[in-house]
Amino acid sequence: MIDLHDIRYLRIATPNLEQAVEFATRIVGLELVAREGKAAYFRSDRV
């Protein structure tokens, strides 16, 4: 398992945005805060 301390910035190019959003929220633990066209924006700074 990766010992991840924080994420400052992340950009992922993907052919399947829905799967990427699910991965980012369920596996990585990011919070989805907005969607705009083909982009999704996340935050990780809330404790």
C-alpha positions as CSV (number, residue, x, y, z in Angstrom):
1,M,0.0,0.0,0.0
2,I,1.2,3.5,-0.8
3,D,1.9,5.8,2.2
4,L,0.2,8.9,0.7
5,H,0.5,12.1,2.8
6,D,-1.2,14.6,0.6
7,I,-2.1,15.6,-2.9
8,R,-1.3,19.2,-4.1
9,Y,-2.4,18.9,-7.7
10,L,-3.6,16.0,-9.9
11,R,-4.5,15.9,-13.5
12,I,-5.6,12.7,-15.1
13,A,-6.4,12.2,-18.7
14,T,-8.9,9.4,-19.1
15,P,-11.3,8.1,-21.7
16,N,-13.8,7.2,-19.0
17,L,-14.5,10.2,-16.6
18,E,-17.1,8.2,-14.6
19,Q,-14.6,5.5,-13.7
20,A,-12.0,8.1,-12.8
21,V,-14.4,10.0,-10.6
22,E,-15.3,6.7,-8.8
23,F,-11.6,5.8,-8.4
24,A,-10.7,9.3,-7.0
25,T,-13.6,9.3,-4.5
26,R,-13.8,5.7,-3.4
27,I,-10.2,4.6,-3.5
28,V,-8.1,7.7,-3.2
29,G,-10.6,9.5,-0.8
30,L,-10.9,12.8,-2.7
31,E,-14.1,14.8,-2.5
32,L,-15.8,15.7,-5.8
33,V,-16.6,19.4,-5.6
34,A,-17.5,20.3,-9.2
35,R,-18.0,19.0,-12.7
36,E,-17.6,21.1,-15.9
37,G,-17.9,19.6,-19.3
38,K,-15.2,16.8,-19.5
39,A,-13.5,17.9,-16.2
40,A,-14.1,16.9,-12.6
41,Y,-12.6,18.9,-9.7
42,F,-11.7,17.4,-6.3
43,R,-10.5,18.5,-2.9
44,S,-8.6,16.7,-0.2
45,D,-8.0,19.4,2.4
46,R,-11.0,18.8,4.7
47,V,-10.3,16.8,7.8
